[in-house]
Amino acid sequence: MLKPILWASAGLIAYAHAGYPLALIALTRIRGRRQTSDPPRTQTELPSVSLIIAAFDEEEVIADRLANARDLDYPPERLEVVVASDGSGDRTVDIARSEGADEVLDLPRAGKIIAQNTAAQRSTADILAFSDANSFWEADAMRELVAQFADPGVGYVCGQVRFTDPAGDNQEGTYWRYEMAVRELESGLAGVTAGNGAIYAVRRDAYVALPAGGSHDLSFPFELARRGLRSLYAPDALATEKAVPTLSGEWKRKRRMMVGLWDIVIGERMLALRGYSMLFAFQLISHRALRYATPFLHAATLVTSASLARRGTIYRVALALQVALLGAAAAASAFPSAPLRIARYYVLMTASIGAGLWDRLREGSPGTWEKAEGTRSP
């Protein structure tokens, strides 16, 4: 019984991180990439857009964020900028008003999703675009996002986010380069299985009002897939965001994020495959389900290989590889080389999934949100 568990667990880990991207490459070569319709060519053809910036105590960055929004290469008469303040206790609301936001919603503290739901409900624009208060878009980013909606079968589009902080020890930027490559492959097939909070947009009539613990990043792609709408990745729609400078800070951020993950996977029935195309279901299981199962697969692999170590060299090798990964992660603090730092990042971010589940079971569903440390101050 232990042997099948060992090889199944180890095989699924390898598939989730390496086999799945290779499978996407093969499918892309066999099927080819799906193309969208031609984008609008004149300003009068461009849809109206509401850019919604959810904010909680963002006085440090909100003025710069609004200036960045006004610098977008998009017709001003077609672009509305909305700041949805989720109970900010600082000068966020006053600054947003003085800096010329088209609408500032001074809402009671209820959570990011509730603030976004309220802003979306009040908007009449064709497209709802969303951004974090500390995300800064390239001038052509909005046009790149909107161009994808020329295809009526597209419901959601996320752009590319690049994390900046060369002085920190966080490896989030390395992870995102890998992740964006995978999402670009998915986008050319059945659509992405997740987005990001820095830069994305959705058709107003396709918007889903999520509960307080929800996440647009995870929920929109599968919720819209059930309606027959694709979710795409637009790599030329570029945003930059300051990364959490320390890995310990990233651990805290990811752990908080993972608390709400389980309400999405279970409560919103992410893995109830009815309503998805076969290809999207394959992508969802491969990228989402197996990724979230990774900490438990590692635990199963470690326990079974340790139990089987006396039965043969192959089991001792399997055990040694896992011990080496943990040892490399532990050594990263004393010897901060790139491979060791990546190993530490992988171990902690994988563990955050299990830690988030533990927190969810102990503390219940999250509602409000917190800023990640070090992502606003200079």
Summary of the structure (lengths in Angstrom):
residues: 378
radius of gyration: 21.5
end to end distance: 54.6
largest distance: 72.7
contacts: 1267
relative contact order: 0.14
helix: 53%
strand: 15%
